[in-house]
Amino acid sequence: MQSKKGLVLVYTGDGKGKTTAALGLALRAAGHGEKVYIIQFMKGDEKYGEVKAIKRYLPNIELVQKGLDSFVIKGNPSLEDLSLAKEGLNLAKNIISSGKYDLVILDEINVAVDYGLLSEQEVLNLIEMKPEHTTIVLTGRYASDKILEKADMVSEVREIKHHYKQGIAAQPGIEY
């Protein structure tokens, strides 16, 4: 069997489905016996379906949330928002540099950069420390040009139509 080449994958854009795509990749990797680590930036709610399912059914996947159960105010993040993002960044450094994981998903990290919780350079440094066999996935709107340049694959999820505009609220199993 040939050795696997780790990649840098980015899911960005204004449409729904970036995290969902990354979670599908995690499921696929776990199905092949790979070790997966997911860090969710700016999220801190155990009611998300992926949190429940991973804890219950998927021992090859570890998921940690580094955010509050509230929205971050762009341009005015709380000290706790900043602290949790830095914790997530430090955890990502440790997880990536350990070389123990085949797939590392940094969910909403692009938004964390856009909102000023992390710097673009800090994320570029994470990409640079990636072991050869490890694939890193960066999700979230607003991926910077430099992050896009470093990626091996970029998918832009574009909103064409969204049920929110019809007044349909977020639903379990769909949005969370």
CORJONOR-V917778 format. One record per helix or strand of 2 or more residues. SS is the DSSP state (helix for helix, strand for strand). FROM is the first residue (numbers start at 1). TO is the last residue. If there is no record, write none. Layout:
# CORJONOR-V917778
SS;FROM;TO  SS;FROM;TO
This chain:
# CORJONOR-V917778
strand;8;12  helix;18;31  strand;36;41  helix;49;57  strand;61;66  helix;79;98  strand;103;107  helix;109;114  helix;120;128  strand;135;139  helix;145;150  strand;153;156  helix;163;166
